[in-house]
């Protein structure tokens, strides 16, 4: 059986799905976050590759 780890979700449904995600939407561009263990583990880090000029379409 194949497990699906990521499920596309429109931002308008986040409050109903998992309210814990909402504050992380205010992070500046270039940041990632991980929430695990039912919210008992939260990690936020900067990943400049997300906003690198190499990835910007001119």
mmCIF file of the N, C-alpha and C atoms, coordinates in Angstrom:
data_MODEL
# 
_entry.id   MODEL 
# 
loop_
_atom_site.group_PDB 
_atom_site.id 
_atom_site.type_symbol 
_atom_site.label_atom_id 
_atom_site.label_alt_id 
_atom_site.label_comp_id 
_atom_site.label_asym_id 
_atom_site.label_entity_id 
_atom_site.label_seq_id 
_atom_site.pdbx_PDB_ins_code 
_atom_site.Cartn_x 
_atom_site.Cartn_y 
_atom_site.Cartn_z 
_atom_site.occupancy 
_atom_site.B_iso_or_equiv 
_atom_site.pdbx_formal_charge 
_atom_site.auth_seq_id 
_atom_site.auth_comp_id 
_atom_site.auth_asym_id 
_atom_site.auth_atom_id 
_atom_site.pdbx_PDB_model_num 
ATOM 1   N N  . UNK A 1 1  ? 0.840   -1.188 0.000   1.00 0.00 ? 1  UNK A N  1 
ATOM 2   C CA . UNK A 1 1  ? 0.000   0.000  0.000   1.00 0.00 ? 1  UNK A CA 1 
ATOM 3   C C  . UNK A 1 1  ? 0.883   1.249  0.000   1.00 0.00 ? 1  UNK A C  1 
ATOM 4   N N  . UNK A 1 2  ? 0.587   2.194  -0.859  1.00 0.00 ? 2  UNK A N  1 
ATOM 5   C CA . UNK A 1 2  ? 1.353   3.426  -0.963  1.00 0.00 ? 2  UNK A CA 1 
ATOM 6   C C  . UNK A 1 2  ? 0.781   4.461  0.001   1.00 0.00 ? 2  UNK A C  1 
ATOM 7   N N  . UNK A 1 3  ? 1.681   5.062  0.822   1.00 0.00 ? 3  UNK A N  1 
ATOM 8   C CA . UNK A 1 3  ? 1.264   6.122  1.732   1.00 0.00 ? 3  UNK A CA 1 
ATOM 9   C C  . UNK A 1 3  ? 1.480   7.462  1.054   1.00 0.00 ? 3  UNK A C  1 
ATOM 10  N N  . UNK A 1 4  ? 0.527   8.361  1.196   1.00 0.00 ? 4  UNK A N  1 
ATOM 11  C CA . UNK A 1 4  ? 0.656   9.703  0.660   1.00 0.00 ? 4  UNK A CA 1 
ATOM 12  C C  . UNK A 1 4  ? 1.037   10.626 1.809   1.00 0.00 ? 4  UNK A C  1 
ATOM 13  N N  . UNK A 1 5  ? 2.212   11.240 1.702   1.00 0.00 ? 5  UNK A N  1 
ATOM 14  C CA . UNK A 1 5  ? 2.711   12.081 2.783   1.00 0.00 ? 5  UNK A CA 1 
ATOM 15  C C  . UNK A 1 5  ? 2.311   13.541 2.628   1.00 0.00 ? 5  UNK A C  1 
ATOM 16  N N  . UNK A 1 6  ? 2.072   13.982 1.411   1.00 0.00 ? 6  UNK A N  1 
ATOM 17  C CA . UNK A 1 6  ? 1.721   15.369 1.173   1.00 0.00 ? 6  UNK A CA 1 
ATOM 18  C C  . UNK A 1 6  ? 0.379   15.432 0.458   1.00 0.00 ? 6  UNK A C  1 
ATOM 19  N N  . UNK A 1 7  ? -0.464  16.313 0.931   1.00 0.00 ? 7  UNK A N  1 
ATOM 20  C CA . UNK A 1 7  ? -1.786  16.457 0.339   1.00 0.00 ? 7  UNK A CA 1 
ATOM 21  C C  . UNK A 1 7  ? -1.985  17.925 -0.025  1.00 0.00 ? 7  UNK A C  1 
ATOM 22  N N  . UNK A 1 8  ? -2.236  18.225 -1.300  1.00 0.00 ? 8  UNK A N  1 
ATOM 23  C CA . UNK A 1 8  ? -2.494  19.615 -1.677  1.00 0.00 ? 8  UNK A CA 1 
ATOM 24  C C  . UNK A 1 8  ? -3.723  20.138 -0.938  1.00 0.00 ? 8  UNK A C  1 
ATOM 25  N N  . UNK A 1 9  ? -3.641  21.364 -0.483  1.00 0.00 ? 9  UNK A N  1 
ATOM 26  C CA . UNK A 1 9  ? -4.721  21.935 0.302   1.00 0.00 ? 9  UNK A CA 1 
ATOM 27  C C  . UNK A 1 9  ? -4.762  23.435 0.059   1.00 0.00 ? 9  UNK A C  1 
ATOM 28  N N  . UNK A 1 10 ? -5.929  23.960 -0.247  1.00 0.00 ? 10 UNK A N  1 
ATOM 29  C CA . UNK A 1 10 ? -6.076  25.395 -0.450  1.00 0.00 ? 10 UNK A CA 1 
ATOM 30  C C  . UNK A 1 10 ? -6.013  26.101 0.900   1.00 0.00 ? 10 UNK A C  1 
ATOM 31  N N  . UNK A 1 11 ? -5.371  27.262 0.904   1.00 0.00 ? 11 UNK A N  1 
ATOM 32  C CA . UNK A 1 11 ? -5.163  27.998 2.148   1.00 0.00 ? 11 UNK A CA 1 
ATOM 33  C C  . UNK A 1 11 ? -6.486  28.310 2.871   1.00 0.00 ? 11 UNK A C  1 
ATOM 34  N N  . UNK A 1 12 ? -7.561  28.440 2.144   1.00 0.00 ? 12 UNK A N  1 
ATOM 35  C CA . UNK A 1 12 ? -8.848  28.741 2.781   1.00 0.00 ? 12 UNK A CA 1 
ATOM 36  C C  . UNK A 1 12 ? -9.345  27.609 3.678   1.00 0.00 ? 12 UNK A C  1 
ATOM 37  N N  . UNK A 1 13 ? -8.789  26.418 3.534   1.00 0.00 ? 13 UNK A N  1 
ATOM 38  C CA . UNK A 1 13 ? -9.212  25.272 4.333   1.00 0.00 ? 13 UNK A CA 1 
ATOM 39  C C  . UNK A 1 13 ? -8.273  24.972 5.503   1.00 0.00 ? 13 UNK A C  1 
ATOM 40  N N  . UNK A 1 14 ? -7.184  25.728 5.631   1.00 0.00 ? 14 UNK A N  1 
ATOM 41  C CA . UNK A 1 14 ? -6.193  25.427 6.667   1.00 0.00 ? 14 UNK A CA 1 
ATOM 42  C C  . UNK A 1 14 ? -6.758  25.522 8.080   1.00 0.00 ? 14 UNK A C  1 
ATOM 43  N N  . UNK A 1 15 ? -7.584  26.519 8.335   1.00 0.00 ? 15 UNK A N  1 
ATOM 44  C CA . UNK A 1 15 ? -8.123  26.689 9.692   1.00 0.00 ? 15 UNK A CA 1 
ATOM 45  C C  . UNK A 1 15 ? -8.918  25.452 10.118  1.00 0.00 ? 15 UNK A C  1 
ATOM 46  N N  . UNK A 1 16 ? -9.671  24.880 9.196   1.00 0.00 ? 16 UNK A N  1 
ATOM 47  C CA . UNK A 1 16 ? -10.455 23.693 9.509   1.00 0.00 ? 16 UNK A CA 1 
ATOM 48  C C  . UNK A 1 16 ? -9.585  22.436 9.590   1.00 0.00 ? 16 UNK A C  1 
ATOM 49  N N  . UNK A 1 17 ? -8.519  22.415 8.797   1.00 0.00 ? 17 UNK A N  1 
ATOM 50  C CA . UNK A 1 17 ? -7.686  21.218 8.712   1.00 0.00 ? 17 UNK A CA 1 
ATOM 51  C C  . UNK A 1 17 ? -6.662  21.141 9.842   1.00 0.00 ? 17 UNK A C  1 
ATOM 52  N N  . UNK A 1 18 ? -5.932  22.271 10.069  1.00 0.00 ? 18 UNK A N  1 
ATOM 53  C CA . UNK A 1 18 ? -4.936  22.290 11.130  1.00 0.00 ? 18 UNK A CA 1 
ATOM 54  C C  . UNK A 1 18 ? -4.576  23.735 11.452  1.00 0.00 ? 18 UNK A C  1 
ATOM 55  N N  . UNK A 1 19 ? -5.171  24.267 12.469  1.00 0.00 ? 19 UNK A N  1 
ATOM 56  C CA . UNK A 1 19 ? -4.985  25.662 12.851  1.00 0.00 ? 19 UNK A CA 1 
ATOM 57  C C  . UNK A 1 19 ? -3.552  25.982 13.257  1.00 0.00 ? 19 UNK A C  1 
ATOM 58  N N  . UNK A 1 20 ? -2.785  24.976 13.631  1.00 0.00 ? 20 UNK A N  1 
ATOM 59  C CA . UNK A 1 20 ? -1.395  25.162 14.041  1.00 0.00 ? 20 UNK A CA 1 
ATOM 60  C C  . UNK A 1 20 ? -0.541  25.734 12.911  1.00 0.00 ? 20 UNK A C  1 
ATOM 61  N N  . UNK A 1 21 ? -0.946  25.541 11.667  1.00 0.00 ? 21 UNK A N  1 
ATOM 62  C CA . UNK A 1 21 ? -0.172  26.016 10.515  1.00 0.00 ? 21 UNK A CA 1 
ATOM 63  C C  . UNK A 1 21 ? -0.280  27.521 10.291  1.00 0.00 ? 21 UNK A C  1 
ATOM 64  N N  . UNK A 1 22 ? -1.331  28.129 10.738  1.00 0.00 ? 22 UNK A N  1 
ATOM 65  C CA . UNK A 1 22 ? -1.626  29.519 10.386  1.00 0.00 ? 22 UNK A CA 1 
ATOM 66  C C  . UNK A 1 22 ? -0.509  30.512 10.711  1.00 0.00 ? 22 UNK A C  1 
ATOM 67  N N  . UNK A 1 23 ? 0.120   30.499 11.885  1.00 0.00 ? 23 UNK A N  1 
ATOM 68  C CA . UNK A 1 23 ? 1.176   31.487 12.157  1.00 0.00 ? 23 UNK A CA 1 
ATOM 69  C C  . UNK A 1 23 ? 2.368   31.370 11.206  1.00 0.00 ? 23 UNK A C  1 
ATOM 70  N N  . UNK A 1 24 ? 2.603   30.198 10.674  1.00 0.00 ? 24 UNK A N  1 
ATOM 71  C CA . UNK A 1 24 ? 3.760   29.996 9.808   1.00 0.00 ? 24 UNK A CA 1 
ATOM 72  C C  . UNK A 1 24 ? 3.563   30.599 8.426   1.00 0.00 ? 24 UNK A C  1 
ATOM 73  N N  . UNK A 1 25 ? 2.343   30.920 8.068   1.00 0.00 ? 25 UNK A N  1 
ATOM 74  C CA . UNK A 1 25 ? 2.086   31.561 6.792   1.00 0.00 ? 25 UNK A CA 1 
ATOM 75  C C  . UNK A 1 25 ? 2.619   32.991 6.767   1.00 0.00 ? 25 UNK A C  1 
ATOM 76  N N  . UNK A 1 26 ? 2.933   33.542 7.920   1.00 0.00 ? 26 UNK A N  1 
ATOM 77  C CA . UNK A 1 26 ? 3.459   34.906 8.010   1.00 0.00 ? 26 UNK A CA 1 
ATOM 78  C C  . UNK A 1 26 ? 4.986   34.945 7.910   1.00 0.00 ? 26 UNK A C  1 
ATOM 79  N N  . UNK A 1 27 ? 5.620   33.797 7.776   1.00 0.00 ? 27 UNK A N  1 
ATOM 80  C CA . UNK A 1 27 ? 7.073   33.788 7.629   1.00 0.00 ? 27 UNK A CA 1 
ATOM 81  C C  . UNK A 1 27 ? 7.478   34.505 6.350   1.00 0.00 ? 27 UNK A C  1 
ATOM 82  N N  . UNK A 1 28 ? 8.631   35.145 6.401   1.00 0.00 ? 28 UNK A N  1 
ATOM 83  C CA . UNK A 1 28 ? 9.140   35.834 5.220   1.00 0.00 ? 28 UNK A CA 1 
ATOM 84  C C  . UNK A 1 28 ? 9.519   34.811 4.153   1.00 0.00 ? 28 UNK A C  1 
ATOM 85  N N  . UNK A 1 29 ? 9.544   35.245 2.894   1.00 0.00 ? 29 UNK A N  1 
ATOM 86  C CA . UNK A 1 29 ? 9.996   34.337 1.828   1.00 0.00 ? 29 UNK A CA 1 
ATOM 87  C C  . UNK A 1 29 ? 11.402  33.813 2.137   1.00 0.00 ? 29 UNK A C  1 
ATOM 88  N N  . UNK A 1 30 ? 11.611  32.554 1.844   1.00 0.00 ? 30 UNK A N  1 
ATOM 89  C CA . UNK A 1 30 ? 12.910  31.943 2.089   1.00 0.00 ? 30 UNK A CA 1 
ATOM 90  C C  . UNK A 1 30 ? 12.955  31.089 3.343   1.00 0.00 ? 30 UNK A C  1 
ATOM 91  N N  . UNK A 1 31 ? 11.838  30.961 4.021   1.00 0.00 ? 31 UNK A N  1 
ATOM 92  C CA . UNK A 1 31 ? 11.791  30.131 5.228   1.00 0.00 ? 31 UNK A CA 1 
ATOM 93  C C  . UNK A 1 31 ? 10.951  28.886 4.994   1.00 0.00 ? 31 UNK A C  1 
ATOM 94  N N  . UNK A 1 32 ? 11.366  27.828 5.635   1.00 0.00 ? 32 UNK A N  1 
ATOM 95  C CA . UNK A 1 32 ? 10.613  26.567 5.633   1.00 0.00 ? 32 UNK A CA 1 
ATOM 96  C C  . UNK A 1 32 ? 10.250  26.242 7.080   1.00 0.00 ? 32 UNK A C  1 
ATOM 97  N N  . UNK A 1 33 ? 9.265   25.388 7.234   1.00 0.00 ? 33 UNK A N  1 
ATOM 98  C CA . UNK A 1 33 ? 8.935   24.938 8.589   1.00 0.00 ? 33 UNK A CA 1 
ATOM 99  C C  . UNK A 1 33 ? 8.536   23.479 8.561   1.00 0.00 ? 33 UNK A C  1 
ATOM 100 N N  . UNK A 1 34 ? 8.716   22.845 9.693   1.00 0.00 ? 34 UNK A N  1 
ATOM 101 C CA . UNK A 1 34 ? 8.367   21.438 9.874   1.00 0.00 ? 34 UNK A CA 1 
ATOM 102 C C  . UNK A 1 34 ? 7.635   21.316 11.195  1.00 0.00 ? 34 UNK A C  1 
ATOM 103 N N  . UNK A 1 35 ? 6.483   20.703 11.159  1.00 0.00 ? 35 UNK A N  1 
ATOM 104 C CA . UNK A 1 35 ? 5.714   20.419 12.374  1.00 0.00 ? 35 UNK A CA 1 
ATOM 105 C C  . UNK A 1 35 ? 5.541   18.909 12.429  1.00 0.00 ? 35 UNK A C  1 
ATOM 106 N N  . UNK A 1 36 ? 5.964   18.308 13.521  1.00 0.00 ? 36 UNK A N  1 
ATOM 107 C CA . UNK A 1 36 ? 5.889   16.853 13.646  1.00 0.00 ? 36 UNK A CA 1 
ATOM 108 C C  . UNK A 1 36 ? 5.424   16.482 15.053  1.00 0.00 ? 36 UNK A C  1 
ATOM 109 N N  . UNK A 1 37 ? 5.185   15.212 15.223  1.00 0.00 ? 37 UNK A N  1 
ATOM 110 C CA . UNK A 1 37 ? 4.810   14.671 16.526  1.00 0.00 ? 37 UNK A CA 1 
ATOM 111 C C  . UNK A 1 37 ? 3.613   15.411 17.120  1.00 0.00 ? 37 UNK A C  1 
ATOM 112 N N  . UNK A 1 38 ? 2.593   15.604 16.271  1.00 0.00 ? 38 UNK A N  1 
ATOM 113 C CA . UNK A 1 38 ? 1.335   16.249 16.688  1.00 0.00 ? 38 UNK A CA 1 
ATOM 114 C C  . UNK A 1 38 ? 1.558   17.647 17.267  1.00 0.00 ? 38 UNK A C  1 
ATOM 115 N N  . UNK A 1 39 ? 2.548   18.367 16.736  1.00 0.00 ? 39 UNK A N  1 
ATOM 116 C CA . UNK A 1 39 ? 2.820   19.732 17.179  1.00 0.00 ? 39 UNK A CA 1 
ATOM 117 C C  . UNK A 1 39 ? 3.807   19.833 18.314  1.00 0.00 ? 39 UNK A C  1 
ATOM 118 N N  . UNK A 1 40 ? 4.313   18.715 18.813  1.00 0.00 ? 40 UNK A N  1 
ATOM 119 C CA . UNK A 1 40 ? 5.284   18.747 19.898  1.00 0.00 ? 40 UNK A CA 1 
ATOM 120 C C  . UNK A 1 40 ? 6.697   19.052 19.408  1.00 0.00 ? 40 UNK A C  1 
ATOM 121 N N  . UNK A 1 41 ? 6.911   18.989 18.096  1.00 0.00 ? 41 UNK A N  1 
ATOM 122 C CA . UNK A 1 41 ? 8.202   19.336 17.509  1.00 0.00 ? 41 UNK A CA 1 
ATOM 123 C C  . UNK A 1 41 ? 7.952   20.326 16.376  1.00 0.00 ? 41 UNK A C  1 
ATOM 124 N N  . UNK A 1 42 ? 8.563   21.497 16.497  1.00 0.00 ? 42 UNK A N  1 
ATOM 125 C CA . UNK A 1 42 ? 8.430   22.529 15.471  1.00 0.00 ? 42 UNK A CA 1 
ATOM 126 C C  . UNK A 1 42 ? 9.823   23.040 15.149  1.00 0.00 ? 42 UNK A C  1 
ATOM 127 N N  . UNK A 1 43 ? 10.128  23.117 13.856  1.00 0.00 ? 43 UNK A N  1 
ATOM 128 C CA . UNK A 1 43 ? 11.424  23.621 13.411  1.00 0.00 ? 43 UNK A CA 1 
ATOM 129 C C  . UNK A 1 43 ? 11.178  24.623 12.295  1.00 0.00 ? 43 UNK A C  1 
ATOM 130 N N  . UNK A 1 44 ? 11.860  25.750 12.361  1.00 0.00 ? 44 UNK A N  1 
ATOM 131 C CA . UNK A 1 44 ? 11.775  26.786 11.342  1.00 0.00 ? 44 UNK A CA 1 
ATOM 132 C C  . UNK A 1 44 ? 13.197  27.122 10.934  1.00 0.00 ? 44 UNK A C  1 
ATOM 133 N N  . UNK A 1 45 ? 13.445  27.171 9.614   1.00 0.00 ? 45 UNK A N  1 
ATOM 134 C CA . UNK A 1 45 ? 14.796  27.492 9.173   1.00 0.00 ? 45 UNK A CA 1 
ATOM 135 C C  . UNK A 1 45 ? 14.748  28.281 7.880   1.00 0.00 ? 45 UNK A C  1 
ATOM 136 N N  . UNK A 1 46 ? 15.842  29.031 7.672   1.00 0.00 ? 46 UNK A N  1 
ATOM 137 C CA . UNK A 1 46 ? 15.970  29.819 6.457   1.00 0.00 ? 46 UNK A CA 1 
ATOM 138 C C  . UNK A 1 46 ? 16.611  28.962 5.372   1.00 0.00 ? 46 UNK A C  1 
ATOM 139 N N  . UNK A 1 47 ? 16.033  28.998 4.184   1.00 0.00 ? 47 UNK A N  1 
ATOM 140 C CA . UNK A 1 47 ? 16.564  28.273 3.035   1.00 0.00 ? 47 UNK A CA 1 
ATOM 141 C C  . UNK A 1 47 ? 16.612  29.255 1.868   1.00 0.00 ? 47 UNK A C  1 
ATOM 142 N N  . UNK A 1 48 ? 17.768  29.886 1.709   1.00 0.00 ? 48 UNK A N  1 
ATOM 143 C CA . UNK A 1 48 ? 17.901  30.925 0.693   1.00 0.00 ? 48 UNK A CA 1 
ATOM 144 C C  . UNK A 1 48 ? 17.756  30.395 -0.727  1.00 0.00 ? 48 UNK A C  1 
ATOM 145 N N  . UNK A 1 49 ? 17.858  29.090 -0.911  1.00 0.00 ? 49 UNK A N  1 
ATOM 146 C CA . UNK A 1 49 ? 17.666  28.542 -2.255  1.00 0.00 ? 49 UNK A CA 1 
ATOM 147 C C  . UNK A 1 49 ? 16.230  28.737 -2.733  1.00 0.00 ? 49 UNK A C  1 
ATOM 148 N N  . UNK A 1 50 ? 15.329  28.988 -1.819  1.00 0.00 ? 50 UNK A N  1 
ATOM 149 C CA . UNK A 1 50 ? 13.939  29.224 -2.197  1.00 0.00 ? 50 UNK A CA 1 
ATOM 150 C C  . UNK A 1 50 ? 13.752  30.560 -2.901  1.00 0.00 ? 50 UNK A C  1 
ATOM 151 N N  . UNK A 1 51 ? 14.656  31.509 -2.631  1.00 0.00 ? 51 UNK A N  1 
ATOM 152 C CA . UNK A 1 51 ? 14.511  32.836 -3.226  1.00 0.00 ? 51 UNK A CA 1 
ATOM 153 C C  . UNK A 1 51 ? 15.744  33.226 -4.046  1.00 0.00 ? 51 UNK A C  1 
ATOM 154 N N  . UNK A 1 52 ? 16.583  32.294 -4.333  1.00 0.00 ? 52 UNK A N  1 
ATOM 155 C CA . UNK A 1 52 ? 17.795  32.552 -5.108  1.00 0.00 ? 52 UNK A CA 1 
ATOM 156 C C  . UNK A 1 52 ? 17.432  33.096 -6.489  1.00 0.00 ? 52 UNK A C  1 
ATOM 157 N N  . UNK A 1 53 ? 18.233  34.022 -6.975  1.00 0.00 ? 53 UNK A N  1 
ATOM 158 C CA . UNK A 1 53 ? 17.994  34.590 -8.305  1.00 0.00 ? 53 UNK A CA 1 
ATOM 159 C C  . UNK A 1 53 ? 18.038  33.525 -9.385  1.00 0.00 ? 53 UNK A C  1 
ATOM 160 N N  . UNK A 1 54 ? 18.737  32.457 -9.132  1.00 0.00 ? 54 UNK A N  1 
ATOM 161 C CA . UNK A 1 54 ? 18.824  31.355 -10.084 1.00 0.00 ? 54 UNK A CA 1 
ATOM 162 C C  . UNK A 1 54 ? 17.436  30.788 -10.416 1.00 0.00 ? 54 UNK A C  1 
ATOM 163 N N  . UNK A 1 55 ? 16.508  30.883 -9.465  1.00 0.00 ? 55 UNK A N  1 
ATOM 164 C CA . UNK A 1 55 ? 15.186  30.313 -9.653  1.00 0.00 ? 55 UNK A CA 1 
ATOM 165 C C  . UNK A 1 55 ? 14.126  31.320 -10.069 1.00 0.00 ? 55 UNK A C  1 
ATOM 166 N N  . UNK A 1 56 ? 14.522  32.577 -10.157 1.00 0.00 ? 56 UNK A N  1 
ATOM 167 C CA . UNK A 1 56 ? 13.567  33.618 -10.538 1.00 0.00 ? 56 UNK A CA 1 
ATOM 168 C C  . UNK A 1 56 ? 13.517  33.705 -12.054 1.00 0.00 ? 56 UNK A C  1 
ATOM 169 N N  . UNK A 1 57 ? 12.318  33.610 -12.614 1.00 0.00 ? 57 UNK A N  1 
ATOM 170 C CA . UNK A 1 57 ? 12.126  33.667 -14.056 1.00 0.00 ? 57 UNK A CA 1 
ATOM 171 C C  . UNK A 1 57 ? 12.065  35.124 -14.500 1.00 0.00 ? 57 UNK A C  1 
ATOM 172 N N  . UNK A 1 58 ? 13.015  35.544 -15.302 1.00 0.00 ? 58 UNK A N  1 
ATOM 173 C CA . UNK A 1 58 ? 13.044  36.934 -15.785 1.00 0.00 ? 58 UNK A CA 1 
ATOM 174 C C  . UNK A 1 58 ? 12.262  37.070 -17.053 1.00 0.00 ? 58 UNK A C  1 
# 
